[in-house]
């Protein structure tokens, strides 16, 4: 069977287009244009805040820091309840209210109804509370959502359509093991309640990074906890990666090139890749806290189609234990931890060049 000249030309153009699209995808992380926005209205910054979008405004609520002394100097961690908004990238932050009580280290997901805040911790305990923060344009409103079945902090989560998925975490501040549980809630369902799904067939963990692609939940790295001889929790940095697909369950993916903990979450999907925008890789854990140089700036890019990882540039500053927020045509990383016990109030924004 002969192939016409026009058919060959068409095939050639399609092939070239495919190569072009692959090249664009590979360049996406390297082509991110980073810029600073107005810093959050807390001079030393916070970690573990609830951050996301309601309509067109960026919200940052709660979180924790060490305002008096650094932790190795005997400083006490303080949780906050202030809520601030940034109306647009060119404006300044506005204080608009408070949470019911100081809270941090839960999961924040941007939903059409507002910023969905799930679980978290305070100075004395972990929480089950779930609520939505909504900015009307003149006041802050709070909508109560059914509570989690169990107390959780340090977990990972994503929104897939109207369903929120919450994975892992711990149930008490002094826990010596982490959870491998997966909960989901359909916010558009007639009976809105949390369901317990199939748990991860691997170590429970905290501070993993969740992402989503084509209707599936992805879980990358994190920290497992073990009890030492003194009965205190010891961290184990993890490299494994997993995918949960509704109706199919869990499947293991190729391991990360190195451990990755507390990367800004959910993992941004840019092109066809899920990105870890810097993380704690555990390599500097044995240093004295006062001498810690900061967390890894390397961007790790995961291709969910090919199941491969690659390094793809660096972030200008690594801020962990914080959110990665889609805001219009940019990704925003508000505040976070830059070294153990040290926060930054900086807000970084990434656009495609």
C-alpha positions, 0 to 999 in steps of 0.5 A: 500500500503506497503512502501519499506525499500529503500523508507523509507531510502530515505525519512529519508535521504531527511528529514535529509538533509532538517533539515541540510539545515535549520540549515545551513541557521539559522547559516549563520548570526552568522557564518559571519567572519568579518574583516577590509579592508583598510579604505577609503581615507577620514580620517573621513569617509562619509555617503551617498556615491555611493558604489558598484562593477564595474567588480572586483573593489570596487568603493566609490564615493561622500558622505558627512560629517562634516569636520570642526565641529560636527553638534551640534557645528555648523558644516556645512555638506560638500558634496564630489565628489571624486571617489576612487577604491579598486582593491582587498581586499589586496590592497590600495585605489586609487583616480581615478577621480571625479563626475561632482559635489558633490553628495550623498544620492542617490542609488548605484547599481552594474550592469555589465556595471558599478556602477549605481548611481541614484539621490541624493542630494547636499548642496542646492538641490535634483537631478534627474541625473542617470549615470554609473561609469565604471573603464576601468583599466586606467581611469574612464568613465561616461555613462549618463542614462535617468534621474529620472522623479522627484528629489529624495534623501534618497530613497531605490533601488535594481537591479532585472536582468536588471531592477532597482527599486527606491522607496521613498525618498524626492524631496527637502532638507526641505521636510516635507513629504516623497514619496511612489512612485516606479520607474523602468527602464529596462537597457536592453530595446530598449527604456530605460526610467523610468516608474512610477509603483504602489505606496506603499499603506502606508506612504511614507518614507526615509532611508528604506532598500530594498532587493530582493528575487526570483524576488520581491522587499522588503522594510523594515522600514524607516522614515516617515516625518510629519510637526510640529507646526513650519513647520519643519519635524519630524521623525516617525520610522517605523516597517512595511515591504512590498513586491512588485512583478511585475504583482502582486503589493504590499503586506504587510509582518509581521512587523519588531521586532522594527524600522529599519532605514538606514541599509546598503543597499541593504539588503544582501541575505545570504542563504534564508534570507535578513539581516539588518546589524545593523540600527538606531532603534530610541531608542536613539533619545532623547539623546544629540547628543554628548552622543549618544552611537551609533546605534543598532548592532543587525542583523535582519534576515528576512525569505521571505519563512516563513515571519518571523523575528529573531535576528541573531548575531551582527555586529562589528560596526554599519555603517548606511546610506551606502551600502552593496556590494557583492564583490566576496565571501564577503559582504563589508560595506564601511564607513558610519555613526556610530553616528548622525553626526559622520562618520567612514572611516572603511571598514568592510568585512563579509565572511562565515566561 
